C-alpha cells in the first residue's frame, strides 16, 4: 500500500487542485490520495470560507472519485496547521507504509521555512509537482537535498516508508483561487474553472459574494 496526502486551504477547491491530484494518483498508482483542508495556515492569511464550507465543497468535488479522500483532521485540531503534526498523526494511524507528501514546486522550494522541515523526510517521501517549463532546483539547500535523495519512479518510493524526493510532471493549469473569489465578488462567473457542484454550493451559501 502507498498513500499520498495533499493539503491546502481549498478556498475554493478548483481544477488546478483536482486535476494534478488525480494525475499524481494515477502516475504513482497510489492506493489513496488524502486531501486535507488546512485549518489555520501558518504562512498565509486565514481562508475566506469557513471550515465547514470548505469541507463541504471539497467533499462534493471528489464525490465520484473513490480514491480521492477528504480528510478533516487539520480542521479538527486547534492552532496552526503544521504539516509535521499531520504527518505524525498519519504515522500513528498507518504505521510504516510508504507515505507521500504531494506539494507544488513553489512549496518545495520554500520547505526551509516550514515548521520542523528537516524532520519531514523522516516521516514521508516528498513528491514535488513539476509543471511544463519549470526547472528543478540545482543550487541552495533544496538543490543539495534533492541531489542526495532524488529517485525516479514509484518502485523507489515503495522500497521504504520515507526519505526520498521525486519530481512528477503534471498538466499546467494556471487557475487561482484568489482570481475565482475576485470574479464572484464582482458578479462574474468562474464556471469551467471549478466543478459545477462546488459552484452550486458557493451560490447557495453566498460564499465570497
N, C-alpha and C positions, 0 to 999 in steps of 0.2 A: 504493500500500500504506500502511496505517496500523496501527500496533502499539500495544497497551496493555500496561502492566505494573502488577501489584498485589502488594504484598508483605505479609508478616505472619508471626507465629510459627506460625499454624495449629496450635494446641496444645490441642485438636484442631481440624481444619477442620470447619466446620458450615455449615448452610444460610444463616446470617447472612453468611457469606463468599461462598458459591457463587451464591445467587440474585441478589444485587446485581451480582456479576461478570458473570453471564450477561445481565442486563438492560443493563448498560453495553455489553457486546459487541454486542448486537443493536441498541441505540438508536444507537450511533455507527458501526455497520457496520464494526467492526474486523476486520481480516484474522486477527488472533490476539490473545489476551489471555494474557500470561505470568504465571503465579502463582509467586511467588518466596518460598520459605520462608526466613526470616531465621536466620542462624547465631547471632550474639550481638547481641541488640537493645541499642542504646545507651541507651535511656531507660526500660527496664523490666527486671524480673528475668529470668534465664535461663529458657527453656522447661522444662517438666517432662519431656516426652518427648524422647528423644534425636534427633539429626538424621535417622538412618536411619528411625526410626519415623514421624516427621512427614512425611518424604518419601514413604514407602510409603502412609500414609493419604491424602495429597493426590493421589497418582497414582491410587489406587483410586477416589477421589471423582469424578474427572473423566474416567475411562477412556472413557466413551461420548460425550464432548463434544470432538470433534477440534480445535476452535479454542481450547479452554482447555488451555494447555500448561504443564506443570510445568517450571520452570527452576531448577536446583540450584546456580547459580553462587555464591550467597552462602554456601551450606553448604560449598563447596569453597575458600572464601577464609578465611585466618586473621584473627583480630582482630574488632573490632566491625563490624557490617554497616551501613555508611553508604550511604544511597541515592545520594549523589553518586558514589561509586565504581562502584556498579552501573550508573548512567546512563552514565558514561564508557565502561564496557565494552560497553554496548549501542550507543553511538555508533560505537565502533571496529568493531563487528560489522555494523551495519545501515546505516551511512552517514547520509545526510541525509533519510531518510524521516520523516514525522510520527510522533512518539513521545509517548504519553500516559501520565502517571503518575496512576493511579487511587487516590484516598485518601478517607477519610471526612471529614466536616466538622470533627469534633474535631481530627483530624490537620492539616487545612488551617489551622485557627486557631493551631495550635502550630508551624507551619513555622519561625517565627523562632528556635525552639530547636534546629533541626536543623543538622547539620554542613554548612557551606558553603551554607546555604539560599538565599542571594542569588544563587548561581550555578546553582541548579537550573533556572530558567526559560531559561537559555541552552542547556540540554540537552534539555528536554522541554516539552510542554504539561502543565498540571495540570488534571485533571478531578476536581472535588470532588463526592462523592455527597451529594445533598440528600434527606433523608427528610421525609415529611409532618410539618408543624408546626414544622420547624426554620427559623430565619431565617438569612439570609446576612449576613456582616459588612459594616457600613457605616462603622465607625469603626476607629481604630487602624491599625497597619501593614498588616494583611491587607486591611482595607477600602479603604485607599488603593491598594494594588497591584491589587486586583480592579477598581477603577474604571478603572485605566489599561489593563488587559489583558483585561478580560472580553469574551468572544464568546458567540454564542448557538447555534451548531449545528456539525455535522460539517464542512460546507463551509469554515467559517472555519478549523478545525483543519488542513484539507488544504492551505491556502494557503502554509503554511510549516512547517518541521520542529519548531519550539519557540516558546515565548514567550507563549502565550495561557493564559487561565484560563476554564474552562467549568463551570457548575453543572448537574448532571444528576440529575433526580429518580429515585429508586429506591424499591422497596417497603420499608416499615418492617418490619424483622424484629429484634425485641429479644431476640437469643439471645447468651448469654455463654459463652465457653469456660471461664471460671472456674466458672460455675454447673454446667456439664457435668462438669468434673473433680470438683466437690464432690459431685454426685449419685453418680458412680462410686465415690468414696471411701467413701460411706455406703451402698453397696449398692443404690442406686436406678437405674432405667433412664432413660437420656436418649434413648430411641428417639423418632423423629419430630422431633428437633432436629438430627440429622446423618444422613448416608447410612448405610444398613444395612451397606454394605461397610466403612465406617470403624469402625462399632461392632464388627463381626466381628473386625477387626484388634486393636482395643483389648482385647477379651475374650481373644483368642488369645495376645496378648503380655503380658497382665496390666498394661497401662499405666494409670496413675492409680489403681490399686487397691491 
